[in-house]
């Protein structure tokens, strides 16, 4: 196999740039074996022997020393593994060097590799070579970055599913179906003078409908996929001095937000991330909602309303010592919800009232929610100040798992893919309408080609240097 990078061999550290017991230095390119052979010496040898290195068995771990060939000094005892093209991550000849994790050792090995003909890898260049050499498609390559960045089991499972090609397989099936439709349409164009119809219009409509449904399902999954990948956004909202910041601190486990008896202390959103039962949540404390003429606080309140719209879970905090404000707070919330949400009404400061009052208030709040058109998943009594929030944490966890990933599902987590799917869907919508109105075949074929093009940009059948540069620049150097 000929590499797309025939004249360059790259090297980089593939483990995190931090002190550790072990680090990995990786090379890829046609000269990998030659370059490493100049600095690797077997324990039984008195000098570096390139022929001995080339004779080492592939895909096996070999012990030896990294030696500075200019003064014959030993830099480190290492393990090396050789991978022969095309059976490697990049599809090229590769060598991985497992050395001690000293920054000095790693940088010295990289300097020796570069002195002997290698060049520094650009961010994501190993994965980019893997894509360009046909070892994976573009969606799989992007999943590599998501896998590295995953911090929860759900995010890991989605990335692993995509990296193994499950998502790409679905897209390939969609693209194949669209190509089948367009081939029939173009066959008609070839025989247009004979007025022959190769593609039964009713059959084409059914194919379009099924393909549109598949594309729509993928596009619609982005909301959940993005939430799982980046964390479930949880907005803590309510009037001033209801204990929102205290609740954030209780959930986070530290004094993250400033707590004060002065109204309007929180004037901007404060965000922290927590993980509950393997699901990541972005907990957002917001400015208290009240009537005010102070410019900065008004801006903060507007940001609160914006956060409500973007959040998946809303914690509406009520102050148990100020029951007269329950109705107004719930009415304000009801006017600001423009899409279905997981809403929990939190009755805070329950340590300040007796058990009977709590029971009565919970019943009253449920009635008020019904009158305001709010359907909370639960009304939960807590004491944020005393960190008595177990019931709330369990409720958040339950919601998170409802939103979480089922291993039999395919979810879209990438904004670029979501946009491409929507563009493909728009083109196919035009095809479906055109089939009902007997539009000229040429126009239908053009829209089909557009739909196929947008699907192709996801998996990499259609690419340009600008897209690739943008995608792989976000990768870490050694990947």
N, C-alpha and C positions, 0 to 999 in steps of 0.2 A: 504493500500500500504506500502510495506517495502522500506525504503530509502536505497540508496547505502552507506550512511554514518550512519549506525544504532547506532553507539556509540558516536558520537560527535555532539555537538550543537555549532554553530559558532555565533559570533556577530561582528558587525562593524558599523561604521558611514556610512550612505548612502548618505549624502549630502556633499557638498564641505567643505574642511577643512579651513574655513574662518569664521570670525565673522559675524553673521546674526541674524535675529529675531527668526528663527526656524531652528532646526536641526532634522534629523531623525536617530535613532539608530535601527538597525534591528537584529533580531536573527532568526536562522533557525536550526531545528533539533528536535529530539524526546523529548528532555527535555526542549524545549523553554517555554512551559506553566509553568512547575514546577519552572524553574529558575526565570522567571519574577514575578511569584506569591510571591516570597520571598522578593521582593523589591518594589512591588506596593501596595499602600493602598488607598482604596476608601475614599472620604472625610468624610463619615459618620462613619468610623471605627477608633478605637483608636490604632489599630495595624494591621500589614500585615496578611491577612487571605487568605491562599492559596485556600481554598474551595470557597471563594467568587470570587476570580479571575477566577478559573476554571468555575464558573457558568456564567461568563460574556458572552453575546451573541456574536457569531462569526460575523466577517466582519462588526462590528458596532464600532463607536468611543466612547470611555469611558474616562471620566475625573477622575483624581486622583493625587496622589503624589508618587514620587520616594523617598523611605525611606532607609536610611542606617540601616539594621537590627541589626548591632552590637552596635549602640548607640541610635537607634530610632529617629535620626535627619532627618528632611525633606530636601532633596536636591533640588527638583524642583517640580512645578506643571506641569503635563504632560497630553497628550492624548495617549491612547493605542488602537491598533486594533489587534485582534487575527485572524489568518488564520489557518484552520484545513487542514491537509493532506487529499486528494491530491489537494484540491482547493486552492493552493497558488502558488506564482511565482516559488518557488523551488520544489514544490510537497511535501514538508515536513510541519510539524507544524511550523508556523512562528508568530512572534510578532513584530510589528513596534511601536516604542516609539517616539512620537513627543514632543520634549522638547525645551527649549529656547536655542538659538544658542551659548551660552558661551562655549568657549573651555574647561573651568574648569568643567562645568556641563556635557558636552559630555564625557570627559575623565573619570569623576567620575562615570557616569552610566556604561561605559564599564568596569571599574575596579570592580564595584559591580557585574555585570553579570559574569565576569571571576571568581571572588571570590566565586560565587555560582555555578560554574560548567561549564560555557561556555569557549570557546577558541577563540582567535583572528582569524578572517577569512583571508584567503590568497587572493591575488588579483584575482578577477573574480570568487571566489568560489561559490557565490550565483548562478551565471549564469551557472557555471559548474555543480552544483547540479541539476539545472533545466534541463540541457541537459541529464545528466546521469539518472535522474528520469523520463525521457520521456516527460517532459513538453514542450520541443522544440527540433528541430534538431540542428545540429552543425551550419549550415548556418544561421539559425534564431538567435542562440546565438551570433554569430559574428556580426550580424546586430544590436544587442543591443548595442555593443560597438560603432558601426558606428553611431547609432542614438544619443548616448550621445555626440560623438565628432562632430556631424554635426553643421556647422556654417552658412549654407545657406539653403533656402527652397528646392532647387534641391537636395542637399545631404540628407536633412531630408526626402524628399519624397521617394528617392531610399531606404534608410535604413528602413523606415516604411513599404514599399512594401515587402521588404525581411523579415522583422520581422513578418509580418502577414502571411508569408508562400507562397506568390505568386511565388517567385523564386524556393523555395523547391518543389512546386507543379509541375513546369515544369521539374525539375530534376527527380522527382519521375516518371513522365510519360515517360521520356527517359529511365530510368532504367527498368521500367516495360516492355517497348518495347524490350530492349536488352535481358531481361530475357526470354521473349516469344520466341525470335529467338534461344537463346542458349538451351532452353528446347526442341525445335524441333530437333536441331542438336544432342543433347545428346540422344534423343529417338532413333535416327538412329543408334547411337553407340551401344545401347542395343540390336539392332536387326541386327548388322552388318553382321552376318553370313547368314542372309536370304536375304541380298541385297535389303532391303526395303528403299525407300526414302519417309520419312514423310514430309520433308520440300521442297516444290517446289522451285527450285533455282531462278527462275524469281521473285517469290513472295519475297524471302529473299533479292534479290538485291534491290527491291523497298523499303522494310523496312529499309535496310541499308542506302539507298540514303536519305530517309526522315529523319532518325535519324542523319545521318552525317550533314545534312543541319541545323537541330536544334542545334546540338552541335557547329557547325561552327559559326552560328549566335550569340550564347552566347559568344563564345570566341572572336569573332570580336567586340563585344560590349564593351570589356574591355577598349579599348582606350578612348572611350567617358566616360565610367563609372569612370575610374580613374581620368580623367580630372575634372569631376563634383565633385567627392569626395575630391580631393586634391587641386583643383583650376586650372583654365585654365592658362597654362604657356604662357606668353606674353614676347617675346624677343625684346628689343629695340636695334637695330643694326645700324651701319653706320660708316662713316669715323670719324677721330678725330675732335673734336671741332665743331660738327654739332648741339650740344645741347641735346645730349642723356640724360645726367645726369639732366639737367634742366627740361627735359620732365618727367623724373621719379619723380622729386620733385613736379612738377605740378600735376601729376596724384595722387601721394600719399598725397599731401596737406601739406607737411612739407619739410624742407631742409634735406633730407635723404642722398643724395649723394653730395660729394664735387664738386663744380663748379669752374673752373679756365680757364683762357685764354691759359694756358700752354697745349700744345698738349700731349696726352697720360696720362692725370691725372688719369683716371679710368683704372686700370691694372688688375682688377679681376671682376667677376660678383657680382652685388649687387642685392639682391632680397627683395621685399616687397609685402605684400598682401593687396589688396583692394577689396571691394565688390560693384558691380554696379547692381542695379535692382535685387538683390537676388542671383547673381552669383559671386562666388569668383574668383579672378584673381591673379596669381603670376607674378608680373611685375619684369622683370629681366633686369637691366642695364648692358651692356657689354662693354668690352674694345674697343676703337676705332680701326677700321681697317686701317692700313697703313703699308708701308714698313719700317722696323726698324731692327737694329742689337742688340738692348738691350734685354738681355735674359729674364728678368721678363716681359717686355711688349710683347715679342713673345709668352710666355706662356699664357698671358692674351688674346691675339688675337686668339690663338688656342682654348681657352675655349669659345670664342665668336662663333667660327664656330661650336663647339660641341653643344652650346646652340641653335643655329639656327636649328640643326637637331632634337632637342628634343622639341622645342616649337611648340605650336598649332597655335598661332597668332604671326606674325612678324610685327613689326613697323620699317620700313626702313626709317631712318631719313636723309633728305638731307638739306643742308644749302642753303637757298635762296640767300645768298650773294655770293655764289661760284658756279654758274651754270656750270662752266667749268668741275666740277667734277661729275656731274649727271651721265654721261654715264659710267664712270669707276666704280662708286659705284654700279650701277644697274647690270653691267656685273659681278662684283664680287659676288653679291648676287645670281645671276642666276646660277653660277657654284657651289654654296654651298647648294642648295635646292634639297634634294633627295626624297622628298615625298610631296604630296599636302598640302598646308598651306593656312591659312587665312592671306594674305599679305596686308598690308596697307602701301602705300608710303606717308611719312609725310614730307611736305615742311615746314620746320621750319624757324624762324626768318622773318616771313612775315611782321612784323612791321617795318622792315628795307628797304622794297622795296614798290613801288607804286602798285596800284590795277591793272593797265594794265600789268605791269611786272608779277604779280602773275598769271593773266589769261593766258598770253603767256607761262609761265613756266609750268603751269599745263598741257597745251596742249602738250608741248614738252616732258614732263616727260611721259605722256601716250604713245606717239609715241616711245620713247626710251624703255619703258617696253615691248611694242609689239615686237620691234626688238631684245630684249634680251630673249624673250620667257617667260616673267613674266606676269602673269595675276592678277594684284592687284584687291582687292574688291573695293578699292577707292583710289584716290590721294587727300590728305586732307591738306589744308593750315592751319598752326597754328602759334601761338607765345607763345612758352613755357615760355619764360621769363616774359610775361605779363599774364600768366595763361589763355590765350585765346584758350581753347582746347575743347570747348563744342561739336563741330562736331566730334572730335576724340572719346570722351567718348561715344557719341551716336553710333558711328560705332562699337566700341569695344562691347558695350552692344548688338547690333544686332547680332554680331558674336557669342557672348556668348549664346544667346537664341537659335541660330541655333544648337549649340552643346548641349543644355540643355536637360533635362529629360522630356519625355512625359509620363504622368501617365499610359498610356496603354502599355508602354514598360517595358521590364525586362532587366536591365543592370548589367553586372558583374563589381564589384568595388574592388574585393579582389584578390590580386596577387596569393595567394594559389589556389583559385578556377580557375583562368585563366590557371595556369600551369596544374592543374588536368584535365581541359577540353581539353587542347591540347594533353595530354597523352592519354586520352580516344579517341580522334579523330584519333591519330596516330594508335592506335590498331584497330579501326574500319576501317580505310583506308586499313589496311592489310587484313581485312576480306573481304572488297569489292573487292580487287584485287584477292584474293584467290577464290572467288566465280566465277570469270571469267576464272580462269585457272584450275578449277576442282581439287584444292588442297585437301588433305586428310581432312576428317571431324574433326579428332582429333586436327589438327593445327588451323583450323578455330574456333573451340570451345575454344581453349586456348586464342586466341586473343579476342574473345568475352568476356570471363571471365575477361581479363585484362581491357577491356573497362568498364565493369560493376564495377570493383574494383575502378577505378579512380573516377567514378561518386559517388560511395559510400563514398569516403573519404571527399567529399564536405559536404554531409548532415550528415555524422557521422555513417552510417551503418558500415563503416570500419574505425577504429581508433586505435591509440596506445597512450600510456602514454606520449611519447615524443611530439607528435603532440598536444595533449590536453594541456600539460604543456606550450608549446610555445604560443598557442592561448590565454589561459585564463590569462597568466602572464601579458598580455598587458592591461587587464581590470583594472579599478580602484578598490580599496579595497572593497567598499560597494556594488559592483555590481557583 
